[in-house]
Amino acid sequence: MRQVLVAISFCVAAAAGVIDRVAVVVGNQVITESEVLLEVRLTDFLNGRPLDLGAAQRKAAAERLVDQQLIRGEMQIGGYPMPAESDAEAVLRNFRQQNYSSIPAFRAALEKYSLTEDEVARHLQWQAAAMRFTEQRFHLSIPAAAPAQSADRSADQSAYVRPGDGSKETVEDQMDAWLKQARSSTRIQFKKAAFE
């Protein structure tokens, strides 16, 4: 009886639509193939590049989504806030005004990349949240410059000279190191079939 119910459930799900395939597992979170394709379309759209859904671009998008998932987890643990919905709308409006001569031109581009305004707005909102998180999480960990280092500090506000070895480290360096460590301590599994 149980096998019959499972078979019926599968048939109903198949009749309702295509079941999305798992592309990556990050800890206990799943990134689907449709999320990877959306990330490719959004990235190409925002960068003004021709749409390329090739395997290399899907893999690169999946890598970005893994990083985003790790950041989201850290933001939840640390209580970092998401920007307000109005912030996303303002960023979307700004983007549209800077890159398109009219609303119809913007909407035509959205259609070309199979995107909606909501998808772009949510992506821009996420980018703003990730940037704010990066600044708050890593900029605060940079020690105040000593008087002898103030010239170096003013030349590059995002870098400081490490007291021990004299090397410079930026917020981006700290973020990269944190992501590398977070990846090494998280089970991440890419499903080959999603990238062939």
Summary of the structure (lengths in Angstrom):
residues: 196
radius of gyration: 21.2
end to end distance: 37.2
largest distance: 78.1
contacts: 500
relative contact order: 0.13
helix: 66%
strand: 9%
